[in-house]
């Protein structure tokens, strides 16, 4: 792997700059971007506070890692893709009467064509997620292998299957089979679920470069430095369309078909896809890879913006040969370097000053009963930021925010999941970035981004009129921030 200029890769530096500026213009919350052609990296950037060694939560990109583990097991002759999944979980399935579920094969599960939709394990607070999957009592089902329906829980079961067969955590199994051979960082790991199983459908943590290496390995069809490590035939099937997933005939970036835990996309390309904008997009026909990570949960258009702009500005403009490294190219490269030298995590947009700030500064608002259980709120402003003080069921809280920038600290709610998903963790707090801006003269918007082993975002809107306060809170996060959803009203207390 070498670092080269975009021009040497056949890409105009100006187009790379346009791509990054497009992400910024659309206010996407981007954490990192890596662009490569062949084995060479021609662009790499990180948005403060993210850095190259940060172990980034990859969400459903994890599913593609699980697919690789299944491929290695097949290569070793330890499983047959056309065998029924239940054969490996007879005890967990003993009370299941649905024949469609019993006939689900490993291949069907890889293709997201299982018999039943998954159950909500977060709300169930189950003590064993594998057993919970096989005890699915939904009265409706369909023959497995017939229809695509995204089934994250099935991917989790595939990871549990790897662990049942190998007696190892699935990431440890991949460590010996793959990771050490291609240089994946030793710290890469996966969070767990109740029952002790790896959270294989959603919780791999690794560096962006780790993801790039795995993507490069897959695009090489299982070869690394001339050595065939994983069966080429398996990866050819895994990364090509095995089932149609365009039920609405939208012909979009994510409706081009599905393989074995890989998404098909434009121009015969395939992608590792994770919630919130975790992507590794592989374009074999142009030998291009894009790795991008961020947290755009709640911004449904983010995926389309990223894919469409990548293909328009990078893929479709890529020349077959290197571009001239002349003075014009050097000027474009310098402009790209300057434009991306000081990238910062997205923050609240609007005005950073308002006459209203002085009026409401340090005013305590007594809150009427509300879904958040908040009894009082107060804002304190300083030169470049401020603090939101509030009281909820856990007691007195403080959230520090920046004006025109992010303030980094801990989100004040205690006990959200740590290493085991859905399990309360006393004394545990998530790292966060918080920023604020005035979107109207009397309306303050606070943007909170959780930037930990878990990602999520929270919007807090505070509108002021006379002595009254109106509040709206909305969260986008998988299994936390539930205490911060709804409307509230308050009245200034001057005593």
C-alpha positions in Angstrom: 0.0 0.0 0.0 1.3 3.4 -1.0 0.1 7.0 -0.7 -0.1 8.6 -4.1 -1.6 11.8 -5.6 -5.2 11.7 -7.0 -3.7 12.5 -10.4 -1.4 9.4 -10.3 -4.6 7.4 -9.6 -6.3 8.9 -12.7 -8.5 11.2 -10.5 -8.5 15.0 -10.7 -7.7 16.5 -7.3 -10.4 19.1 -8.0 -13.0 16.4 -8.1 -11.9 15.0 -4.8 -12.2 18.5 -3.4 -15.7 18.9 -4.9 -16.7 15.6 -3.3 -15.6 16.7 0.2 -17.1 20.1 -0.2 -20.4 18.4 -1.3 -20.5 16.5 2.0 -19.9 19.6 3.9 -22.4 21.7 1.9 -25.1 19.1 2.8 -24.2 19.3 6.5 -23.4 15.6 6.7 -21.7 14.5 9.9 -18.6 12.9 8.4 -15.9 11.3 10.5 -13.4 10.0 8.0 -12.9 9.3 4.3 -10.4 7.0 2.5 -10.2 6.8 -1.3 -8.0 4.3 -3.1 -7.3 2.9 -6.5 -5.7 -0.5 -6.7 -3.6 -0.9 -3.6 -2.8 2.8 -3.4 -4.5 5.4 -1.2 -4.9 8.7 -3.0 -6.9 10.6 -0.3 -7.4 10.2 3.4 -8.9 12.6 5.9 -10.3 12.7 9.4 -12.7 15.2 10.9 -11.7 16.5 14.4 -11.9 14.8 16.9 -11.7 11.6 14.9 -8.2 10.2 14.0 -6.7 7.2 12.2 -6.4 5.0 15.3 -10.0 5.6 16.5 -11.9 2.3 16.8 -15.0 3.3 15.0 -18.4 1.5 15.5 -19.2 0.0 12.1 -22.8 -1.0 12.8 -24.1 -3.3 10.0 -20.8 -3.3 8.2 -20.3 -6.0 10.8 -22.6 -8.3 8.8 -20.1 -8.4 6.0 -17.4 -9.5 8.4 -19.7 -12.3 9.6 -20.1 -13.4 6.0 -16.3 -13.7 5.7 -16.3 -15.9 8.8 -19.0 -18.1 7.3 -16.9 -18.4 4.1 -13.9 -19.6 6.0 -16.0 -22.2 7.8 -17.3 -23.5 4.5 -13.8 -23.6 3.1 -12.8 -25.7 6.1 -15.7 -28.1 5.5 -17.2 -27.2 8.9 -20.6 -26.2 7.4 -22.8 -26.6 4.4 -24.5 -23.4 3.2 -27.6 -25.4 2.2 -28.0 -27.0 5.7 -30.7 -25.8 8.0 -29.6 -23.3 10.6 -31.6 -25.0 13.3 -29.3 -28.1 13.1 -26.7 -26.1 15.0 -29.3 -24.8 17.5 -31.6 -27.7 18.3 -32.1 -26.8 22.0 -33.1 -23.2 21.2 -35.5 -24.3 18.4 -37.2 -27.1 20.2 -40.3 -25.1 21.0 -40.6 -23.6 17.5 -43.5 -25.1 15.4 -43.2 -23.0 12.3 -42.0 -25.2 9.4 -40.8 -22.3 7.3 -38.5 -21.2 10.1 -37.2 -24.8 10.6 -36.3 -25.0 6.9 -34.3 -21.7 6.8 -30.8 -22.5 5.5 -27.5 -20.8 6.1 -27.6 -19.5 2.5 -31.1 -18.1 3.0 -29.9 -16.3 6.1 -26.9 -14.9 4.3 -29.3 -13.6 1.6 -31.6 -11.9 4.0 -34.4 -14.2 2.9 -35.4 -15.7 6.2 -38.9 -16.9 7.2 -39.9 -14.3 9.7 -39.2 -10.7 10.5 -36.9 -10.2 13.5 -38.2 -9.3 16.9 -37.2 -6.2 18.8 -34.6 -7.5 21.3 -33.9 -4.1 22.8 -37.4 -3.6 24.1 -37.6 -7.3 25.1 -34.5 -7.0 27.3 -33.9 -10.7 26.8 -31.2 -12.5 28.7 -30.3 -14.6 25.7 -30.6 -13.2 22.2 -30.0 -16.5 20.4 -32.9 -18.2 22.3 -35.0 -15.1 21.7 -34.5 -15.4 18.0 -35.6 -19.0 17.7 -38.6 -18.5 20.0 -40.1 -16.0 17.6 -43.8 -16.5 18.0 -45.0 -14.2 15.1 -47.9 -16.1 13.5 -46.9 -15.1 10.0 -44.1 -16.5 7.9 -43.1 -17.3 4.4 -40.9 -20.0 2.8 -37.3 -19.0 3.4 -35.2 -18.2 0.3 -38.1 -16.6 -1.5 -38.3 -13.0 -0.5 -35.8 -10.4 0.6 -36.5 -8.7 3.9 -33.7 -7.0 5.9 -33.2 -9.2 9.0 -30.5 -8.0 11.3 -31.3 -10.6 13.8 -30.5 -13.3 11.3 -27.1 -11.9 10.8 -26.6 -12.0 14.6 -27.5 -15.7 14.5 -24.9 -16.3 11.8 -22.2 -14.8 14.1 -23.5 -17.0 16.9 -23.3 -20.0 14.5 -19.6 -19.2 13.9 -19.0 -19.1 17.6 -20.9 -22.4 18.2 -18.9 -24.2 15.6 -15.5 -22.8 16.4 -15.7 -22.3 20.2 -14.2 -18.8 19.6 -15.6 -15.3 19.4 -16.2 -14.7 15.7 -13.7 -11.8 15.6 -11.0 -14.1 17.2 -11.7 -16.7 14.6 -11.3 -14.0 11.9 -8.1 -12.9 13.6 -6.4 -16.2 13.0 -7.9 -16.8 9.5 -7.6 -13.3 8.1 -6.9 -10.2 10.2 -3.3 -11.0 11.2 -2.5 -11.9 7.5 -3.7 -8.5 6.2 -2.7 -6.3 9.1 -6.0 -5.5 10.8 -5.3 -3.8 14.1 -5.0 -5.9 17.2 -7.5 -3.8 19.0 -10.4 -4.5 16.6 -13.2 -6.2 18.4 -17.0 -6.7 18.8 -19.4 -5.8 21.6 -21.5 -8.5 22.9 -25.2 -9.3 23.5 -27.1 -10.9 26.4 -26.2 -14.5 26.5 -22.5 -13.8 25.9 -22.8 -13.9 22.1 -21.0 -11.3 19.9 -23.2 -8.5 18.6 -22.2 -9.6 15.1 -24.9 -7.8 13.2 -24.0 -4.4 14.5 -21.1 -3.9 16.8 -17.7 -4.5 15.2 -15.3 -1.7 16.2 -12.2 -1.2 14.1 -10.2 1.6 12.4 -11.2 3.0 9.1 -8.0 1.6 7.6 -8.9 -1.8 9.0 -12.1 -1.6 7.1 -10.2 -0.6 4.0 -7.9 -3.6 4.2 -10.9 -6.0 4.6 -12.6 -4.3 1.6 -9.4 -4.6 -0.5 -9.2 -8.3 0.4 -12.8 -8.8 -0.6 -12.3 -6.9 -3.9 -9.3 -9.1 -4.5 -11.7 -12.1 -4.2 -9.9 -13.5 -1.2 -6.3 -12.9 -2.3 -3.7 -10.9 -0.5 -0.2 -10.3 -1.8 -0.6 -13.0 -4.3 -1.9 -15.6 -1.8 -5.4 -17.0 -2.0 -6.6 -17.0 1.6 -10.4 -17.4 1.1 -12.2 -19.4 -1.6 -12.7 -17.1 -4.6 -16.0 -18.7 -5.5 -17.5 -17.9 -2.2 -16.6 -14.2 -2.5 -17.8 -14.0 -6.1 -21.2 -15.2 -4.9 -21.2 -13.0 -1.8 -20.5 -9.8 -3.8 -22.9 -10.4 -6.7 -26.7 -10.3 -6.8 -28.3 -13.4 -5.2 -31.7 -11.9 -4.6 -33.7 -8.9 -5.7 -34.3 -6.2 -3.1 -36.1 -3.5 -5.1 -39.6 -4.2 -4.0 -40.8 -0.7 -5.1 -38.8 -0.6 -8.3 -37.0 2.6 -7.3 -33.7 1.6 -9.0 -31.6 3.4 -6.4 -28.2 3.0 -4.9 -29.4 0.4 -2.4 -31.9 -1.5 -4.5 -29.5 -3.1 -7.0 -29.7 -6.5 -5.3 -28.2 -8.3 -2.3 -25.5 -11.0 -2.0 -24.3 -12.7 1.1 -24.4 -9.8 3.6 -23.2 -7.4 1.0 -25.2 -4.8 -0.9 -25.1 -4.4 -4.6 -24.9 -0.8 -5.9 -24.3 1.1 -9.1 -22.1 -0.1 -12.0 -21.7 -3.7 -10.8 -20.2 -2.4 -7.5 -20.9 -3.8 -4.1 -20.8 -2.3 -0.6 -20.4 -2.9 3.1 -23.2 -0.9 4.6 -23.8 0.2 8.2 -26.3 2.5 9.9 -25.6 6.1 10.1 -23.2 6.2 7.0 -20.6 3.5 7.6 -19.6 2.4 4.1 -16.9 0.6 2.1 -17.9 0.9 -1.5 -16.0 -1.3 -3.9 -16.1 -0.7 -7.7 -14.2 -3.6 -9.3 -14.6 -2.2 -12.9 -12.6 0.9 -11.9 -10.6 -0.8 -9.1 -11.8 2.0 -6.7 -12.7 1.8 -3.0 -14.3 4.4 -0.9 -14.4 4.0 2.9 -16.5 6.6 4.7 -17.7 6.8 8.3 -20.0 9.2 10.0 -23.2 9.5 12.0 -26.2 10.6 9.8 -28.9 8.7 11.6 -32.2 10.4 11.0 -31.0 12.0 7.7 -32.4 9.4 5.4 -31.1 11.0 2.3 -27.5 10.9 3.5 -26.7 7.5 1.8 -28.0 8.6 -1.5 -26.0 11.9 -1.3 -22.8 10.0 -0.5 -23.2 7.3 -3.1 -24.4 9.5 -5.9 -21.7 12.1 -5.4 -19.0 9.5 -5.2 -20.0 7.9 -8.4 -20.6 11.2 -10.2 -17.4 13.0 -9.1 -14.9 10.1 -8.6 -16.0 6.9 -10.3 -17.4 8.4 -13.5 -14.4 10.8 -14.0 -11.7 8.2 -13.3 -9.3 8.0 -16.2 -7.8 4.7 -17.3 -4.3 6.1 -17.0 -2.5 8.5 -14.6 -3.2 12.2 -15.2 -0.2 14.6 -15.9 1.6 15.8 -12.8 2.1 19.3 -14.2 1.9 22.7 -12.5 -1.9 22.7 -12.9 -2.1 19.4 -11.1 0.2 20.6 -8.4 -2.0 23.7 -7.9 -5.1 21.5 -7.6 -3.4 19.2 -5.1 -2.4 22.2 -3.0 -5.9 23.5 -3.1 -7.3 20.1 -2.0 -4.7 19.9 0.9 -5.7 23.4 2.0 -9.4 22.7 1.8 -9.1 19.6 3.9 -6.4 20.5 6.4 -8.7 21.6 9.2 -11.9 19.5 8.9 -14.1 19.5 12.0 -17.1 17.5 13.0 -20.4 19.1 12.0 -21.9 21.5 14.4 -25.2 23.4 14.8 -25.8 26.0 12.1 -27.4 29.4 12.5 -26.6 32.6 14.3 -24.2 32.5 17.2 -25.5 35.7 18.8 -29.0 36.8 19.7 -30.5 39.6 21.9 -32.6 36.8 23.4 -29.6 35.2 25.0 -29.2 38.1 27.5 -32.9 38.0 28.4 -33.0 34.3 29.2 -29.5 33.9 30.6 -29.6 32.2 34.0 -33.4 32.3 34.1 -34.8 29.1 35.7 -37.9 27.7 34.0 -40.2 25.5 36.0 -41.5 22.8 33.7 -45.0 21.4 33.4 -45.2 17.6 33.5 -43.7 16.3 30.2 -42.6 13.0 28.6 -38.9 13.7 29.5 -39.6 14.0 33.2 -37.7 17.3 33.2 -38.8 19.5 36.1 -36.6 22.6 35.5 -34.3 24.1 32.9 -31.8 26.9 32.8 -29.4 28.3 30.2 -26.1 30.0 31.1 -24.2 31.7 28.2 -20.5 32.5 28.0 -18.4 34.0 25.2 -18.1 31.0 22.9 -20.6 28.6 24.4 -22.8 27.8 27.4 -24.4 25.2 29.6 -27.9 23.8 29.7 -28.8 23.0 33.3 -31.8 20.7 33.9 -33.2 18.2 36.3 -34.8 14.9 35.4 -35.4 11.6 37.2 -31.7 11.0 37.6 -31.2 14.4 39.3 -29.4 17.6 38.3 -27.7 17.6 34.9 -25.3 19.8 33.0 -24.7 19.8 29.2 -22.0 22.1 27.9 -22.2 23.3 24.3 -20.2 25.5 22.0 -21.5 28.3 19.9 -20.0 28.1 16.4 -18.1 25.0 17.4 -18.4 21.7 19.3 -17.8 21.4 23.0 -16.5 17.9 23.8 -17.4 16.1 27.1 -19.7 13.5 28.5 -23.4 13.3 28.0 -24.9 13.6 31.5 -27.3 10.7 31.4 -25.9 7.7 33.3 -26.1 4.0 32.7 -26.5 3.5 28.9 -25.1 0.2 27.6 -21.4 -0.4 27.6 -19.8 -3.6 26.4 -23.0 -5.6 26.5 -25.9 -4.2 24.3 -29.2 -3.4 26.0 -27.8 -3.9 29.5 -27.8 -1.0 32.0 -24.2 0.0 32.9 -24.1 1.9 36.3 -21.6 4.8 36.3 -21.2 4.7 32.5 -21.4 7.9 30.4 -21.0 8.4 26.7 -18.6 10.9 25.2 -20.4 13.6 23.2 -20.0 16.7 21.1 -22.5 19.5 21.7 -23.1 22.7 19.8 -25.8 25.4 19.6 -27.0 28.2 17.3 -29.9 30.6 17.2 -32.2 29.5 14.3 -34.5 32.4 15.0 -34.2 35.4 17.2 -36.0 33.6 20.1 -35.2 30.0 19.2 -32.1 28.1 20.3 -31.1 24.8 18.6 -28.8 22.5 20.5 -27.2 19.6 18.5 -25.8 16.7 20.6 -23.7 14.0 18.9 -22.8 10.8 20.9 -19.3 9.8 19.7 -18.4 6.7 21.6 -18.6 2.9 21.1 -22.2 3.9 20.3 -23.3 6.7 18.0 -26.5 8.8 18.2 -27.7 12.3 17.9 -30.2 14.5 19.8 -31.8 17.7 18.8 -33.0 20.1 21.5 -35.1 23.1 20.3 -35.9 25.8 22.9 -38.3 28.6 21.9 -38.9 31.7 24.1 -41.9 34.0 24.3 -42.3 36.5 27.2 -41.8 34.4 30.4 -42.6 31.1 28.6 -40.4 28.3 27.3 -41.3 25.7 24.7 -39.1 22.7 24.2 -38.9 19.9 21.6 -36.5 17.0 21.9 -35.9 14.4 19.2 -33.4 11.6 19.2 -31.9 9.2 16.6 -30.1 6.4 18.4 -30.5 2.7 18.5 -31.3 2.0 22.2 -30.6 5.1 24.2 -31.7 8.8 24.6 -35.2 7.5 25.0 -35.6 9.9 27.9 -35.1 12.8 25.6 -38.1 12.6 23.2 -41.1 14.9 23.3 -42.5 18.4 23.9 -42.4 20.4 27.1 -43.4 23.8 28.4 -42.0 25.9 31.1 -42.6 29.2 33.0 -39.9 31.6 34.2 -39.4 31.6 37.9 -37.8 34.8 39.3 -38.0 33.9 43.0 
